[in-house]
Amino acid sequence: MAHLRKSAEAGMTTAEYAVGTLAACAFAAVLMLVVKSGPVKSALAKVITAALGTGT
């Protein structure tokens, strides 16, 4: 009986998956807004250009 109870609590339930997925999507949306902002976008371009050695 203890084995059944332990295995039933082993993983996330459907509601927990839904909340986790929603949180991940919200985080991704915020991250995309930050990355697409002007200062961050130009800083990333500078880093990539410097890493590739194609800058002046």
C-alpha distances in whole Angstrom, upper triangle without the diagonal:
4,5,5,7,9,10,11,13,15,18,20,20,23,25,25,26,29,30,30,32,34,35,35,38,40,40,41,44,45,45,48,50,50,51,53,55,59,59,55,57,60,58,56,59,61,58,57,61,62,59,60,64,65,67,70
4,5,5,6,9,10,11,12,16,19,19,22,24,23,25,28,28,28,30,33,33,33,36,38,38,39,42,43,43,45,48,48,49,51,53,56,56,53,54,57,55,53,56,58,55,55,59,59,56,58,61,63,64,68
4,5,5,6,9,10,11,14,17,18,21,23,22,23,26,27,27,29,31,32,32,35,36,36,38,41,42,42,44,46,47,47,50,52,55,55,51,52,56,54,51,54,56,53,53,57,57,54,56,59,61,62,65
4,5,5,6,9,10,13,16,16,19,21,20,21,24,25,25,27,30,30,31,33,35,35,37,39,40,41,43,45,46,46,49,51,54,54,51,52,55,54,51,54,56,53,53,56,57,54,56,59,61,62,65
4,6,5,7,9,12,14,14,17,19,18,20,23,23,23,26,28,28,29,32,33,33,35,38,38,39,41,43,44,45,47,49,52,52,49,50,54,52,50,53,55,52,52,55,56,53,55,58,60,61,64
4,5,5,6,10,13,14,17,19,17,19,22,23,22,24,27,27,27,30,32,32,33,36,37,37,39,42,42,43,45,47,50,50,47,48,51,49,47,50,52,49,49,53,53,50,52,55,57,58,62
4,5,5,8,11,12,15,18,16,17,21,21,21,23,26,26,26,29,31,31,32,35,36,36,38,40,41,41,44,46,49,49,46,47,50,48,46,49,51,48,47,51,52,49,50,54,55,57,60
4,6,7,10,9,13,15,14,15,18,19,19,21,24,24,25,27,29,29,31,33,34,35,37,39,40,41,43,45,48,48,45,46,50,48,46,49,51,48,48,51,52,49,51,54,56,57,60
4,6,8,9,12,13,12,14,17,17,17,19,22,22,23,25,27,27,29,31,32,32,35,37,37,38,41,42,46,46,43,44,47,46,43,46,48,46,45,49,50,47,49,52,54,55,58
4,7,9,13,14,13,13,17,17,16,19,21,21,21,24,26,26,27,30,31,31,33,36,36,37,39,41,45,44,41,42,45,44,41,44,46,43,43,47,47,44,46,50,51,52,56
4,6,10,11,9,10,13,14,13,15,18,18,18,21,23,23,24,27,28,28,30,32,33,33,36,38,41,41,38,39,42,41,38,41,43,41,40,44,45,42,44,47,48,49,53
4,7,8,6,6,10,10,10,12,14,15,15,18,20,20,21,24,25,25,27,30,30,31,33,35,39,39,36,37,40,39,37,40,42,39,39,43,44,41,43,46,47,48,52
4,5,5,6,9,10,11,12,14,15,16,18,20,21,22,24,26,27,29,31,32,33,35,37,40,41,38,38,42,41,39,42,44,42,41,45,46,44,45,49,50,50,54
4,5,5,6,9,10,10,12,14,15,16,18,20,21,23,24,26,27,29,30,31,33,35,39,39,36,37,41,40,38,40,43,41,40,44,45,43,44,48,48,49,53
4,5,5,6,9,10,11,12,14,15,16,18,20,21,23,24,26,27,29,30,32,33,37,38,35,36,40,39,37,40,42,41,40,44,45,43,45,48,49,49,53
4,5,5,6,8,10,10,12,14,15,16,18,20,21,22,24,26,27,28,30,32,36,36,33,34,38,37,35,38,40,38,38,41,42,41,42,45,46,47,50
4,6,5,6,8,10,10,12,14,15,16,18,20,21,22,24,26,26,28,30,34,35,32,32,36,35,33,35,38,36,35,39,40,38,40,43,44,45,48
4,5,5,6,9,10,11,12,14,15,17,18,20,21,23,25,26,27,29,33,34,31,31,35,35,33,35,38,36,36,39,41,39,40,44,44,45,48
4,5,5,6,9,10,11,12,14,15,17,18,20,21,23,24,26,27,31,32,29,30,34,33,31,34,37,35,35,38,40,38,40,43,43,44,47
4,5,5,6,9,10,11,12,14,15,16,18,20,21,22,24,26,30,30,27,28,32,31,29,32,34,32,32,36,37,35,36,40,41,41,44
4,5,5,6,9,10,11,12,14,15,16,19,20,21,22,25,28,29,26,27,30,30,27,30,33,31,31,34,36,34,35,38,39,39,43
4,5,5,6,9,10,11,12,14,15,17,19,20,21,23,27,28,25,26,30,29,27,30,33,31,31,34,36,35,36,39,39,40,43
4,5,5,6,9,10,11,12,14,16,17,18,20,21,25,26,23,24,28,27,25,28,31,29,29,33,34,33,34,37,38,38,41
4,5,5,6,9,10,10,12,14,15,16,18,20,24,24,21,22,26,25,23,26,28,26,26,30,31,30,31,34,35,35,38
4,5,5,6,9,10,10,12,14,15,16,19,22,23,21,21,25,25,22,25,28,27,26,29,31,30,31,34,34,35,38
4,5,5,6,9,10,11,13,14,16,17,21,22,19,20,24,24,22,25,27,26,26,30,31,30,32,35,35,35,38
4,5,5,6,9,10,11,12,14,16,19,20,17,18,22,21,19,22,25,23,24,27,28,27,29,32,32,32,35
4,5,5,6,9,10,10,12,14,18,19,16,16,20,20,17,20,23,22,21,25,26,25,27,30,30,30,33
4,5,5,6,9,10,11,13,16,18,15,16,19,20,18,20,23,23,22,25,27,27,28,31,31,30,33
4,5,5,6,9,10,11,15,15,13,14,18,18,17,20,22,21,22,25,26,26,28,30,30,30,33
4,5,5,6,9,10,14,14,11,12,16,15,14,17,19,18,18,22,23,22,24,27,27,27,30
4,5,5,6,9,12,13,11,11,14,15,13,15,18,18,18,20,22,22,23,26,26,25,28
4,6,5,6,10,12,10,10,14,15,14,16,19,19,19,22,24,24,25,27,27,26,29
4,6,5,9,9,7,9,12,12,11,14,16,16,17,20,21,22,23,25,25,24,27
4,6,8,9,6,6,10,10,8,11,13,13,14,16,18,18,20,22,22,21,24
4,6,9,7,6,9,11,10,11,14,15,15,17,19,20,21,23,22,21,24
4,6,6,6,9,10,11,12,14,16,16,18,20,21,22,24,23,22,24
4,6,5,6,9,10,11,12,14,15,16,18,20,21,22,21,19,21
4,5,5,6,9,10,11,12,14,15,17,18,20,21,20,18,20
4,6,5,6,9,10,11,12,14,15,16,18,20,19,18,20
4,5,5,6,9,10,11,12,14,15,16,18,17,16,18
4,5,5,6,9,10,10,12,14,15,16,15,13,15
4,5,5,6,9,10,11,12,14,15,15,13,15
4,5,5,6,8,10,10,12,14,14,13,16
4,5,5,6,8,10,11,12,11,10,13
4,6,5,6,8,10,10,10,8,11
4,5,5,6,9,10,11,10,13
4,5,5,6,8,9,9,13
4,5,5,6,6,6,9
4,5,5,7,6,9
4,5,8,9,12
4,5,8,11
4,6,8
4,7
4
